[in-house]
Amino acid sequence: MSVNVCASTVCDLIETMRKILVMVLLLGCAAASAAGVYKWVDENGKVHYGDHPGNSSAREVILPATPAPDENQRAHEQKQKKLLQVFEEERQEKREQEAKAKAEQQKREHECTSAKARLKNYEYAGELTTKDKDGKERTLSKAEYKQALADAKQAVEHWCR
């Protein structure tokens, strides 16, 4: 029983020491943050500011407290945030439109190249073949060839303008 009491007392003592240590650290931080601001002029006439006196002529400067923001300022800040958000959304939309336009341009260039190659092949071929619904290959008639050639020219005009 005496061992348990002793262990309990030691634990209580350790807990108390922790609390004291935390309080000392907090007070130290508060003291550091409450440290003054000093102003002094060096031997060259240059003005300096710091959290400790730079020389014997240093004087502590009392800084005014920062006032709490009023309702007008808060409303202005909220308005500003909304405006910045709208601007960011517009920039994002513009980037998306530019990406879409770039993709469309790349597609047009690809289709133009393909259409030109197809037209060139049709012009040099003299005749074209195709597969019917049964999978048998047949040669296009002159009228079908002319129509295929006209369609290929139209594709070049459409994609390459």
OpenMM code with the backbone's topology and positions (N, CA, C; nanometers):
from openmm import Vec3, app, unit

residues = "MET SER VAL ASN VAL CYS ALA SER THR VAL CYS ASP LEU ILE GLU THR MET ARG LYS ILE LEU VAL MET VAL LEU LEU LEU GLY CYS ALA ALA ALA SER ALA ALA GLY VAL TYR LYS TRP VAL ASP GLU ASN GLY LYS VAL HIS TYR GLY ASP HIS PRO GLY ASN SER SER ALA ARG GLU VAL ILE LEU PRO ALA THR PRO ALA PRO ASP GLU ASN GLN ARG ALA HIS GLU GLN LYS GLN LYS LYS LEU LEU GLN VAL PHE GLU GLU GLU ARG GLN GLU LYS ARG GLU GLN GLU ALA LYS ALA LYS ALA GLU GLN GLN LYS ARG GLU HIS GLU CYS THR SER ALA LYS ALA ARG LEU LYS ASN TYR GLU TYR ALA GLY GLU LEU THR THR LYS ASP LYS ASP GLY LYS GLU ARG THR LEU SER LYS ALA GLU TYR LYS GLN ALA LEU ALA ASP ALA LYS GLN ALA VAL GLU HIS TRP CYS ARG".split()
positions = [
    Vec3(0.0803, -0.1183, 0.0000),
    Vec3(0.0000, 0.0000, 0.0000),
    Vec3(0.0850, 0.1252, 0.0000),
    Vec3(0.1948, 0.1234, 0.0698),
    Vec3(0.2807, 0.2403, 0.0746),
    Vec3(0.3464, 0.2664, -0.0608),
    Vec3(0.3667, 0.1618, -0.1399),
    Vec3(0.4249, 0.1781, -0.2734),
    Vec3(0.3286, 0.2534, -0.3621),
    Vec3(0.2006, 0.2185, -0.3581),
    Vec3(0.0998, 0.2854, -0.4387),
    Vec3(0.0869, 0.4319, -0.4013),
    Vec3(0.0903, 0.4601, -0.2742),
    Vec3(0.0806, 0.5984, -0.2278),
    Vec3(0.2004, 0.6765, -0.2768),
    Vec3(0.3160, 0.6157, -0.2693),
    Vec3(0.4385, 0.6821, -0.3136),
    Vec3(0.4348, 0.7062, -0.4623),
    Vec3(0.3914, 0.6088, -0.5395),
    Vec3(0.3830, 0.6251, -0.6847),
    Vec3(0.2822, 0.7320, -0.7193),
    Vec3(0.1704, 0.7365, -0.6488),
    Vec3(0.0681, 0.8381, -0.6718),
    Vec3(0.1224, 0.9763, -0.6398),
    Vec3(0.1961, 0.9879, -0.5328),
    Vec3(0.2541, 1.1159, -0.4932),
    Vec3(0.3555, 1.1631, -0.5960),
    Vec3(0.4350, 1.0725, -0.6481),
    Vec3(0.5336, 1.1067, -0.7504),
    Vec3(0.4632, 1.1554, -0.8771),
    Vec3(0.3553, 1.0871, -0.9146),
    Vec3(0.2800, 1.1284, -1.0341),
    Vec3(0.2202, 1.2665, -1.0152),
    Vec3(0.1660, 1.2914, -0.8965),
    Vec3(0.1099, 1.4235, -0.8675),
    Vec3(0.2179, 1.5303, -0.8733),
    Vec3(0.3346, 1.4990, -0.8204),
    Vec3(0.4459, 1.5932, -0.8207),
    Vec3(0.4919, 1.6227, -0.9634),
    Vec3(0.4984, 1.5201, -1.0469),
    Vec3(0.5391, 1.5388, -1.1871),
    Vec3(0.4361, 1.6242, -1.2597),
    Vec3(0.3084, 1.5982, -1.2373),
    Vec3(0.2018, 1.6755, -1.3017),
    Vec3(0.2086, 1.8220, -1.2586),
    Vec3(0.2331, 1.8466, -1.1329),
    Vec3(0.2453, 1.9834, -1.0821),
    Vec3(0.3650, 2.0527, -1.1448),
    Vec3(0.4763, 1.9809, -1.1578),
    Vec3(0.5965, 2.0397, -1.2190),
    Vec3(0.5703, 2.0737, -1.3660),
    Vec3(0.4955, 1.9883, -1.4367),
    Vec3(0.4601, 2.0169, -1.5765),
    Vec3(0.3795, 2.1461, -1.5865),
    Vec3(0.2812, 2.1586, -1.4989),
    Vec3(0.1983, 2.2790, -1.4990),
    Vec3(0.2823, 2.4045, -1.4752),
    Vec3(0.3727, 2.3947, -1.3798),
    Vec3(0.4599, 2.5096, -1.3494),
    Vec3(0.5480, 2.5421, -1.4690),
    Vec3(0.6021, 2.4406, -1.5322),
    Vec3(0.6871, 2.4607, -1.6485),
    Vec3(0.6101, 2.5286, -1.7624),
    Vec3(0.4888, 2.4838, -1.7866),
    Vec3(0.4060, 2.5441, -1.8909),
    Vec3(0.3794, 2.6903, -1.8592),
    Vec3(0.3492, 2.7200, -1.7335),
    Vec3(0.3223, 2.8588, -1.6934),
    Vec3(0.4460, 2.9453, -1.7120),
    Vec3(0.5618, 2.8933, -1.6750),
    Vec3(0.6869, 2.9690, -1.6912),
    Vec3(0.7126, 2.9969, -1.8393),
    Vec3(0.6907, 2.8965, -1.9243),
    Vec3(0.7111, 2.9153, -2.0679),
    Vec3(0.6148, 3.0184, -2.1242),
    Vec3(0.4898, 3.0123, -2.0839),
    Vec3(0.3907, 3.1093, -2.1312),
    Vec3(0.4250, 3.2503, -2.0857),
    Vec3(0.4674, 3.2637, -1.9614),
    Vec3(0.5069, 3.3960, -1.9128),
    Vec3(0.6292, 3.4481, -1.9880),
    Vec3(0.7206, 3.3579, -2.0177),
    Vec3(0.8390, 3.3979, -2.0943),
    Vec3(0.8022, 3.4463, -2.2328),
    Vec3(0.7091, 3.3756, -2.2974),
    Vec3(0.6638, 3.4174, -2.4306),
    Vec3(0.5925, 3.5513, -2.4245),
    Vec3(0.5111, 3.5702, -2.3209),
    Vec3(0.4395, 3.6967, -2.3070),
    Vec3(0.5380, 3.8101, -2.2843),
    Vec3(0.6389, 3.7857, -2.2028),
    Vec3(0.7387, 3.8885, -2.1767),
    Vec3(0.8166, 3.9207, -2.3035),
    Vec3(0.8467, 3.8180, -2.3815),
    Vec3(0.9208, 3.8412, -2.5058),
    Vec3(0.8376, 3.9210, -2.6043),
    Vec3(0.7070, 3.8905, -2.6100),
    Vec3(0.6229, 3.9627, -2.7050),
    Vec3(0.5956, 4.1043, -2.6573),
    Vec3(0.6062, 4.1267, -2.5250),
    Vec3(0.5836, 4.2602, -2.4716),
    Vec3(0.7119, 4.3420, -2.4703),
    Vec3(0.8218, 4.2848, -2.5208),
    Vec3(0.9480, 4.3569, -2.5235),
    Vec3(0.9315, 4.4842, -2.6035),
    Vec3(0.9976, 4.5886, -2.5588),
    Vec3(0.9827, 4.7184, -2.6227),
    Vec3(1.0530, 4.7270, -2.7566),
    Vec3(1.0228, 4.8364, -2.8245),
    Vec3(1.0903, 4.8684, -2.9497),
    Vec3(1.1780, 4.9890, -2.9206),
    Vec3(1.3024, 4.9791, -2.9637),
    Vec3(1.3975, 5.0850, -2.9339),
    Vec3(1.4403, 5.1559, -3.0619),
    Vec3(1.4698, 5.2851, -3.0454),
    Vec3(1.5156, 5.3679, -3.1580),
    Vec3(1.6468, 5.4334, -3.1146),
    Vec3(1.7448, 5.4298, -3.2066),
    Vec3(1.8715, 5.4952, -3.1781),
    Vec3(1.9367, 5.5412, -3.3079),
    Vec3(2.0297, 5.6315, -3.2933),
    Vec3(2.1033, 5.6856, -3.4072),
    Vec3(2.2485, 5.6434, -3.3901),
    Vec3(2.3050, 5.5850, -3.4965),
    Vec3(2.4441, 5.5408, -3.4863),
    Vec3(2.5388, 5.6571, -3.5118),
    Vec3(2.6693, 5.6289, -3.5071),
    Vec3(2.7718, 5.7336, -3.5217),
    Vec3(2.7712, 5.7981, -3.6594),
    Vec3(2.7096, 5.7313, -3.7597),
    Vec3(2.7005, 5.7883, -3.8948),
    Vec3(2.5707, 5.8666, -3.9156),
    Vec3(2.4902, 5.8763, -3.8126),
    Vec3(2.3651, 5.9512, -3.8221),
    Vec3(2.2484, 5.8703, -3.8764),
    Vec3(2.2669, 5.7405, -3.8921),
    Vec3(2.1607, 5.6549, -3.9446),
    Vec3(2.0706, 5.6091, -3.8301),
    Vec3(1.9377, 5.6192, -3.8519),
    Vec3(1.8403, 5.5820, -3.7502),
    Vec3(1.8159, 5.4314, -3.7578),
    Vec3(1.8115, 5.3677, -3.6414),
    Vec3(1.7873, 5.2239, -3.6313),
    Vec3(1.6722, 5.1982, -3.5354),
    Vec3(1.6024, 5.0871, -3.5592),
    Vec3(1.4976, 5.0386, -3.4701),
    Vec3(1.5283, 4.8933, -3.4389),
    Vec3(1.4985, 4.8495, -3.3171),
    Vec3(1.5221, 4.7106, -3.2818),
    Vec3(1.4506, 4.6735, -3.1541),
    Vec3(1.4580, 4.5431, -3.1179),
    Vec3(1.3909, 4.4966, -2.9967),
    Vec3(1.4824, 4.5037, -2.8748),
    Vec3(1.6033, 4.5539, -2.8960),
    Vec3(1.6947, 4.5782, -2.7848),
    Vec3(1.7741, 4.7057, -2.8164),
    Vec3(1.8187, 4.7764, -2.7132),
    Vec3(1.8905, 4.9025, -2.7391),
    Vec3(2.0216, 4.8765, -2.8131),
    Vec3(2.0452, 4.9525, -2.9185),
    Vec3(2.1661, 4.9341, -2.9971),
    Vec3(2.2848, 5.0081, -2.9396),
    Vec3(2.2606, 5.1180, -2.8702),
    Vec3(2.3690, 5.1907, -2.8034),
    Vec3(2.3098, 5.2705, -2.6877),
    Vec3(2.3931, 5.3516, -2.6225),
    Vec3(2.3484, 5.4217, -2.5020),
    Vec3(2.2459, 5.5312, -2.5313),
    Vec3(2.2369, 5.5763, -2.6556),
    Vec3(2.1400, 5.6815, -2.6889),
    Vec3(2.0028, 5.6253, -2.7257),
    Vec3(1.9863, 5.4927, -2.7171),
    Vec3(1.8608, 5.4296, -2.7566),
    Vec3(1.7493, 5.4683, -2.6609),
    Vec3(1.6298, 5.4936, -2.7201),
    Vec3(1.5114, 5.5250, -2.6400),
    Vec3(1.4017, 5.4264, -2.6776),
    Vec3(1.3218, 5.3906, -2.5784),
    Vec3(1.2110, 5.3002, -2.6062),
    Vec3(1.0998, 5.3797, -2.6748),
    Vec3(1.0453, 5.3210, -2.7793),
    Vec3(0.9371, 5.3837, -2.8545),
    Vec3(0.8071, 5.3149, -2.8150),
    Vec3(0.7079, 5.3931, -2.7829),
    Vec3(0.5770, 5.3374, -2.7471),
    Vec3(0.4942, 5.3290, -2.8753),
    Vec3(0.4575, 5.2069, -2.9104),
    Vec3(0.3785, 5.1852, -3.0308),
    Vec3(0.2306, 5.1937, -2.9983),
    Vec3(0.1539, 5.2604, -3.0838),
    Vec3(0.0099, 5.2673, -3.0580),
    Vec3(-0.0542, 5.1297, -3.0787),
    Vec3(-0.1568, 5.1040, -3.0031),
    Vec3(-0.2286, 4.9771, -3.0159),
    Vec3(-0.3007, 4.9749, -3.1498),
    Vec3(-0.3048, 4.8580, -3.2096),
    Vec3(-0.3760, 4.8437, -3.3368),
    Vec3(-0.5257, 4.8432, -3.3078),
    Vec3(-0.6000, 4.9354, -3.3712),
    Vec3(-0.7428, 4.9386, -3.3433),
    Vec3(-0.8139, 4.8186, -3.4064),
    Vec3(-0.9201, 4.7772, -3.3441),
    Vec3(-1.0002, 4.6671, -3.3978),
    Vec3(-1.0708, 4.7168, -3.5240),
    Vec3(-1.0833, 4.6314, -3.6237),
    Vec3(-1.1478, 4.6755, -3.7467),
    Vec3(-1.2959, 4.7055, -3.7218),
    Vec3(-1.3439, 4.8153, -3.7819),
    Vec3(-1.4846, 4.8489, -3.7661),
    Vec3(-1.5681, 4.7788, -3.8736),
    Vec3(-1.6986, 4.7944, -3.8658),
    Vec3(-1.7889, 4.7262, -3.9591),
    Vec3(-1.7652, 4.7673, -4.1037),
    Vec3(-1.7376, 4.8958, -4.1270),
    Vec3(-1.7127, 4.9418, -4.2646),
    Vec3(-1.5890, 4.8746, -4.3227),
    Vec3(-1.4868, 4.8627, -4.2399),
    Vec3(-1.3643, 4.7981, -4.2862),
    Vec3(-1.3891, 4.6508, -4.3144),
    Vec3(-1.4637, 4.5839, -4.2277),
    Vec3(-1.4950, 4.4425, -4.2496),
    Vec3(-1.5758, 4.4248, -4.3784),
    Vec3(-1.6747, 4.5117, -4.3968),
    Vec3(-1.7559, 4.5038, -4.5187),
    Vec3(-1.6697, 4.5267, -4.6417),
    Vec3(-1.5775, 4.6231, -4.6314),
    Vec3(-1.4862, 4.6518, -4.7432),
    Vec3(-1.3974, 4.5309, -4.7717),
    Vec3(-1.3460, 4.4667, -4.6671),
    Vec3(-1.2596, 4.3498, -4.6852),
    Vec3(-1.3373, 4.2336, -4.7474),
    Vec3(-1.4621, 4.2141, -4.7044),
    Vec3(-1.5442, 4.1078, -4.7631),
    Vec3(-1.5724, 4.1366, -4.9097),
    Vec3(-1.6012, 4.2616, -4.9404),
    Vec3(-1.6258, 4.3021, -5.0790),
    Vec3(-1.5010, 4.2773, -5.1637),
    Vec3(-1.3864, 4.3110, -5.1063),
    Vec3(-1.2590, 4.2910, -5.1752),
    Vec3(-1.2338, 4.1421, -5.2002),
    Vec3(-1.2614, 4.0574, -5.1008),
    Vec3(-1.2420, 3.9132, -5.1169),
    Vec3(-1.3320, 3.8582, -5.2265),
    Vec3(-1.4581, 3.9042, -5.2277),
    Vec3(-1.5511, 3.8584, -5.3311),
    Vec3(-1.5028, 3.9015, -5.4685),
    Vec3(-1.4557, 4.0248, -5.4779),
    Vec3(-1.4061, 4.0756, -5.6058),
    Vec3(-1.2853, 3.9953, -5.6525),
    Vec3(-1.1943, 3.9658, -5.5610),
    Vec3(-1.0774, 3.8851, -5.5961),
    Vec3(-1.1196, 3.7452, -5.6395),
    Vec3(-1.2208, 3.6900, -5.5739),
    Vec3(-1.2703, 3.5579, -5.6112),
    Vec3(-1.3305, 3.5609, -5.7514),
    Vec3(-1.4072, 3.6662, -5.7813),
    Vec3(-1.4662, 3.6799, -5.9153),
    Vec3(-1.3559, 3.6913, -6.0195),
    Vec3(-1.2531, 3.7717, -5.9899),
    Vec3(-1.1411, 3.7856, -6.0833),
    Vec3(-1.0725, 3.6523, -6.1071),
    Vec3(-1.0529, 3.5753, -6.0003),
    Vec3(-0.9875, 3.4450, -6.0142),
    Vec3(-1.0737, 3.3506, -6.0968),
    Vec3(-1.2039, 3.3542, -6.0736),
    Vec3(-1.2939, 3.2698, -6.1526),
    Vec3(-1.2895, 3.3090, -6.3001),
    Vec3(-1.2833, 3.4400, -6.3277),
    Vec3(-1.2737, 3.4861, -6.4662),
    Vec3(-1.1429, 3.4406, -6.5303),
    Vec3(-1.0339, 3.4505, -6.4541),
    Vec3(-0.9041, 3.4052, -6.5075),
    Vec3(-0.9075, 3.2559, -6.5362),
    Vec3(-0.9684, 3.1785, -6.4458),
    Vec3(-0.9782, 3.0342, -6.4661),
    Vec3(-1.0618, 3.0035, -6.5895),
    Vec3(-1.1729, 3.0749, -6.6057),
    Vec3(-1.2586, 3.0545, -6.7226),
    Vec3(-1.1834, 3.0892, -6.8511),
    Vec3(-1.1052, 3.1971, -6.8456),
    Vec3(-1.0262, 3.2366, -6.9632),
    Vec3(-0.9227, 3.1292, -6.9960),
    Vec3(-0.8568, 3.0745, -6.8938),
    Vec3(-0.7582, 2.9685, -6.9172),
    Vec3(-0.8252, 2.8465, -6.9804),
    Vec3(-0.9445, 2.8124, -6.9300),
    Vec3(-1.0161, 2.6978, -6.9849),
    Vec3(-1.0561, 2.7228, -7.1302),
    Vec3(-1.1013, 2.8448, -7.1605),
    Vec3(-1.1380, 2.8780, -7.2977),
    Vec3(-1.0164, 2.8730, -7.3895),
    Vec3(-0.9025, 2.9232, -7.3403),
    Vec3(-0.7799, 2.9186, -7.4202),
    Vec3(-0.7369, 2.7748, -7.4453),
    Vec3(-0.7481, 2.6895, -7.3433),
    Vec3(-0.7118, 2.5478, -7.3592),
    Vec3(-0.8049, 2.4808, -7.4594),
    Vec3(-0.9333, 2.5135, -7.4519),
    Vec3(-1.0311, 2.4569, -7.5449),
    Vec3(-1.0023, 2.5044, -7.6872),
    Vec3(-0.9705, 2.6342, -7.7027),
    Vec3(-0.9391, 2.6876, -7.8353),
    Vec3(-0.8122, 2.6230, -7.8913),
    Vec3(-0.7146, 2.6001, -7.8047),
    Vec3(-0.5898, 2.5361, -7.8481),
    Vec3(-0.6166, 2.3929, -7.8932),
    Vec3(-0.6982, 2.3207, -7.8159),
    Vec3(-0.7322, 2.1827, -7.8525),
    Vec3(-0.8078, 2.1806, -7.9856),
    Vec3(-0.8985, 2.2743, -8.0041),
    Vec3(-0.9740, 2.2826, -8.1296),
    Vec3(-0.8798, 2.3127, -8.2465),
    Vec3(-0.7842, 2.4032, -8.2244),
    Vec3(-0.6878, 2.4369, -8.3298),
    Vec3(-0.6037, 2.3148, -8.3667),
    Vec3(-0.5602, 2.2399, -8.2662),
    Vec3(-0.4813, 2.1196, -8.2917),
    Vec3(-0.5640, 2.0165, -8.3690),
    Vec3(-0.6927, 2.0041, -8.3335),
    Vec3(-0.7797, 1.9118, -8.4039),
    Vec3(-0.7956, 1.9553, -8.5498),
    Vec3(-0.8153, 2.0854, -8.5711),
    Vec3(-0.8309, 2.1362, -8.7082),
    Vec3(-0.7044, 2.1080, -8.7900),
    Vec3(-0.5878, 2.1324, -8.7294),
    Vec3(-0.4619, 2.1078, -8.8003),
    Vec3(-0.4490, 1.9597, -8.8368),
    Vec3(-0.4836, 1.8719, -8.7437),
    Vec3(-0.4757, 1.7279, -8.7691),
    Vec3(-0.5719, 1.6882, -8.8812),
    Vec3(-0.6968, 1.7343, -8.8708),
    Vec3(-0.7973, 1.7013, -8.9724),
    Vec3(-0.7596, 1.7597, -9.1085),
    Vec3(-0.7012, 1.8787, -9.1095),
    Vec3(-0.6575, 1.9408, -9.2354),
    Vec3(-0.5490, 1.8557, -9.3009),
    Vec3(-0.4510, 1.8143, -9.2225),
    Vec3(-0.3433, 1.7306, -9.2756),
    Vec3(-0.3997, 1.5998, -9.3316),
    Vec3(-0.4917, 1.5381, -9.2567),
    Vec3(-0.5529, 1.4126, -9.3024),
    Vec3(-0.6336, 1.4339, -9.4302),
    Vec3(-0.7116, 1.5433, -9.4357),
    Vec3(-0.7946, 1.5716, -9.5541),
    Vec3(-0.7072, 1.5977, -9.6767),
    Vec3(-0.5978, 1.6710, -9.6601),
    Vec3(-0.5063, 1.6975, -9.7723),
    Vec3(-0.4435, 1.5673, -9.8230),
    Vec3(-0.4022, 1.4826, -9.7307),
    Vec3(-0.3415, 1.3549, -9.7702),
    Vec3(-0.4433, 1.2673, -9.8431),
    Vec3(-0.5666, 1.2630, -9.7938),
    Vec3(-0.6718, 1.1841, -9.8583),
    Vec3(-0.6987, 1.2373, -9.9993),
    Vec3(-0.7097, 1.3708, -10.0126),
    Vec3(-0.7347, 1.4309, -10.1449),
    Vec3(-0.6207, 1.3976, -10.2403),
    Vec3(-0.4980, 1.4092, -10.1928),
    Vec3(-0.3817, 1.3792, -10.2768),
    Vec3(-0.3855, 1.2331, -10.3231),
    Vec3(-0.4173, 1.1431, -10.2319),
    Vec3(-0.4269, 1.0013, -10.2672),
    Vec3(-0.5366, 0.9781, -10.3712),
    Vec3(-0.6515, 1.0418, -10.3529),
    Vec3(-0.7631, 1.0255, -10.4471),
    Vec3(-0.7247, 1.0776, -10.5857),
    Vec3(-0.6545, 1.1928, -10.5891),
    Vec3(-0.6183, 1.2528, -10.7182),
    Vec3(-0.5182, 1.1654, -10.7947),
    Vec3(-0.4231, 1.1060, -10.7234),
    Vec3(-0.3216, 1.0241, -10.7897),
    Vec3(-0.3696, 0.8820, -10.8174),
    Vec3(-0.4722, 0.8383, -10.7486),
    Vec3(-0.5168, 0.6997, -10.7622),
    Vec3(-0.5824, 0.6729, -10.8976),
    Vec3(-0.6613, 0.7648, -10.9463),
    Vec3(-0.7305, 0.7418, -11.0722),
    Vec3(-0.8562, 0.6599, -11.0547),
    Vec3(-0.8563, 0.5655, -10.9634),
    Vec3(-0.9766, 0.4898, -10.9295),
    Vec3(-0.9693, 0.4504, -10.7828),
    Vec3(-1.0869, 0.4296, -10.7240),
    Vec3(-1.0937, 0.3946, -10.5819),
    Vec3(-1.1716, 0.2663, -10.5645),
    Vec3(-1.1370, 0.1948, -10.4605),
    Vec3(-1.2114, 0.0728, -10.4267),
    Vec3(-1.2730, 0.0898, -10.2890),
    Vec3(-1.3790, 0.0158, -10.2669),
    Vec3(-1.4457, 0.0163, -10.1371),
    Vec3(-1.4989, -0.1230, -10.1097),
    Vec3(-1.5384, -0.1477, -9.9864),
    Vec3(-1.5964, -0.2774, -9.9524),
    Vec3(-1.7467, -0.2591, -9.9391),
    Vec3(-1.8208, -0.3530, -9.9979),
    Vec3(-1.9667, -0.3459, -9.9859),
    Vec3(-2.0091, -0.4089, -9.8540),
    Vec3(-2.1400, -0.4174, -9.8305),
    Vec3(-2.1898, -0.4671, -9.7022),
    Vec3(-2.1565, -0.6141, -9.6779),
    Vec3(-2.1244, -0.6871, -9.7832),
    Vec3(-2.0850, -0.8275, -9.7680),
    Vec3(-1.9352, -0.8423, -9.7432),
    Vec3(-1.8619, -0.7305, -9.7463),
    Vec3(-1.7177, -0.7340, -9.7258),
    Vec3(-1.6393, -0.7584, -9.8534),
    Vec3(-1.7090, -0.7597, -9.9693),
    Vec3(-1.6393, -0.7802, -10.0971),
    Vec3(-1.5903, -0.6448, -10.1476),
    Vec3(-1.4711, -0.6435, -10.2028),
    Vec3(-1.4120, -0.5222, -10.2557),
    Vec3(-1.4649, -0.4961, -10.3967),
    Vec3(-1.4973, -0.3689, -10.4240),
    Vec3(-1.5432, -0.3318, -10.5577),
    Vec3(-1.4848, -0.1965, -10.5931),
    Vec3(-1.4720, -0.1702, -10.7213),
    Vec3(-1.4201, -0.0429, -10.7702),
    Vec3(-1.5361, 0.0546, -10.7846),
    Vec3(-1.5107, 0.1804, -10.7417),
    Vec3(-1.6138, 0.2838, -10.7544),
    Vec3(-1.6326, 0.3210, -10.9007),
    Vec3(-1.7547, 0.3547, -10.9376),
    Vec3(-1.7823, 0.4025, -11.0732),
    Vec3(-1.7219, 0.5415, -11.0886),
    Vec3(-1.7173, 0.5914, -11.2134),
    Vec3(-1.6613, 0.7255, -11.2386),
    Vec3(-1.7396, 0.8310, -11.1603),
    Vec3(-1.8711, 0.8191, -11.1558),
    Vec3(-1.9542, 0.9161, -11.0834),
    Vec3(-1.9251, 0.9096, -10.9330),
    Vec3(-1.9097, 0.7883, -10.8785),
    Vec3(-1.8789, 0.7729, -10.7368),
    Vec3(-1.7387, 0.8269, -10.7056),
    Vec3(-1.6449, 0.8042, -10.7990),
    Vec3(-1.5088, 0.8552, -10.7828),
    Vec3(-1.5104, 1.0075, -10.7791),
    Vec3(-1.5854, 1.0693, -10.8745),
    Vec3(-1.5936, 1.2163, -10.8781),
    Vec3(-1.6561, 1.2696, -10.7494),
    Vec3(-1.7566, 1.1994, -10.6998),
    Vec3(-1.8211, 1.2429, -10.5745),
    Vec3(-1.7233, 1.2312, -10.4567),
    Vec3(-1.6469, 1.1223, -10.4518),
    Vec3(-1.5475, 1.1040, -10.3448),
    Vec3(-1.4409, 1.2124, -10.3526),
    Vec3(-1.3994, 1.2474, -10.4746),
    Vec3(-1.3009, 1.3531, -10.4955),
    Vec3(-1.3581, 1.4881, -10.4508),
    Vec3(-1.4841, 1.5153, -10.4879),
    Vec3(-1.5487, 1.6405, -10.4465),
    Vec3(-1.5618, 1.6469, -10.2941),
    Vec3(-1.5975, 1.5346, -10.2319),
    Vec3(-1.6095, 1.5297, -10.0858),
    Vec3(-1.4736, 1.5549, -10.0195),
    Vec3(-1.3682, 1.4998, -10.0774),
    Vec3(-1.2334, 1.5198, -10.0226),
    Vec3(-1.1915, 1.6665, -10.0346),
    Vec3(-1.2222, 1.7308, -10.1473),
    Vec3(-1.1908, 1.8741, -10.1646),
    Vec3(-1.2692, 1.9582, -10.0643),
    Vec3(-1.3961, 1.9223, -10.0442),
    Vec3(-1.4798, 1.9951, -9.9490),
    Vec3(-1.4238, 1.9797, -9.8064),
    Vec3(-1.3740, 1.8621, -9.7726),
    Vec3(-1.3147, 1.8392, -9.6404),
    Vec3(-1.1906, 1.9260, -9.6216),
    Vec3(-1.1087, 1.9388, -9.7276),
    Vec3(-0.9900, 2.0251, -9.7195),
    Vec3(-1.0325, 2.1694, -9.6964),
    Vec3(-1.1325, 2.2151, -9.7716),
    Vec3(-1.1806, 2.3521, -9.7540),
    Vec3(-1.2360, 2.3735, -9.6128),
    Vec3(-1.3093, 2.2750, -9.5630),
    Vec3(-1.3677, 2.2881, -9.4291),
    Vec3(-1.2607, 2.2928, -9.3203),
    Vec3(-1.1648, 2.2010, -9.3212),
    Vec3(-1.0677, 2.1908, -9.2125),
    Vec3(-0.9473, 2.2825, -9.2286),
    Vec3(-0.9185, 2.3281, -9.3486),
    Vec3(-0.7935, 2.4026, -9.3717),
    Vec3(-0.8134, 2.5539, -9.3881),
    Vec3(-0.9293, 2.6046, -9.3590),
    Vec3(-0.9475, 2.7500, -9.3750),
    Vec3(-0.8888, 2.8258, -9.2622),
] * unit.nanometer
topology = app.Topology()
chain = topology.addChain("A")
for resn in residues:
    res = topology.addResidue(resn, chain)
    for name in ("N", "CA", "C"):
        topology.addAtom(name, app.Element.getBySymbol(name[0]), res)
